[in-house]
Structure formats: structure tokens, C-alpha cells
Amino acid sequence: MPLTKNVVFFDGLCGFCNKSVDFLLKVDDRKELLFSPIQGEVAKQILPEERRKNVDTITFFDGQELYYRTTALLRIAKVLGGIWLVFYPLVIIPADWRDIAYDWFAKRRHRFFGKRESCRLPTPDERARFLD
């Protein structure tokens, strides 16, 4: 498979992660983002093994580089453009500082939002935006 760009890798079993994908699908008017569960085949081709095992971290692939945690979120905001660009200047704060709250929440996300038995299945309209 040729490498593609603007791929959001998410935990397909996480309730919060799936709600986040639903949100991104709604706000991505230009359809710039693609989505792939960390548990999927595309993730096996693009993500290092330790990242596929560590499913508590969102990952963003821009076609050249992988970004994790809050840096991934800020890169996604940059791709979305518009009002979402207001968050991008936070990139000047060191990632270690930004990721403290992210890591705290990531460890508790299943407690707050539940865990699914299987990965999210896209609707027929969404199918073109999901990679296996």
C-alpha cells in the first residue's frame, strides 16, 4: 500500500476515541482526514510495533512523519484549518508539559467512556475515509 497522508490512528475499541472520530468527521468539511484503527492492517504498515501495543495514544501521520499525543492533536487542528488554527500556537509549549494532562486522561478514558468489544464500523458514507 502506498503511504498516504493525514491519517488519524485511533484505538478502535475506545468509546472516547470513537466519539472523537465522529467529531472529526463532522468538523472536517474539506474531508482532509483519513482514519484507521491502531488495531488495523494500515497501522501495521505505518506504525512502529511499540505504538501499536500502546493504544492509549492518538497518532497522526502527515505522509512523512508520525506525531503523538497533543502534538498529533495540534497537527490535526492545523489540517482542519479555520477556527481550529487557534489551538496550533500551543505547539510552542514543550510536548512533555502539554502531554501531562493528555496522559492522565488517556489512562482513565475507558473508565469515563467505556470500551467496545469490536472496532468501529464506518457507515457507507464514511467508508472512503477509513483505512483498514
C-alpha positions, 0 to 999 in steps of 0.5 A: 500500500502506498503511504498516504497522508493525514491519517488519524490512528485511533484505538478502535475499541475506545468509546472516547476515541470513537466519539472523537472520530465522529467529531472529526468527521463532522468538523472536517468539511474539506474531508482532509482526514483519513482514519484507521484503527491502531488495531488495523492492517494500515497501522501495521504498515505505518506504525512502529510495533511499540505504538501499536501495543500502546493504544492509549495514544492518538497518532497522526501521520502527515505522509512523512512523519508520525506525531503523538499525543497533543502534538498529533492533536495540534497537527490535526487542528492545523489540517482542519484549518479555520477556527481550529488554527487557534489551538496550533500556537500551543505547539510552542509549549514543550510536548512533555508539559502539554502531554501531562494532562493528555496522559492522565486522561488517556489512562482513565478514558475507558473508565469515563467512556467505556470500551467496545468489544469490536472496532468501529464500523464506518457507515457507507458514507464514511467508508472512503475515509477509513483505512483498514 
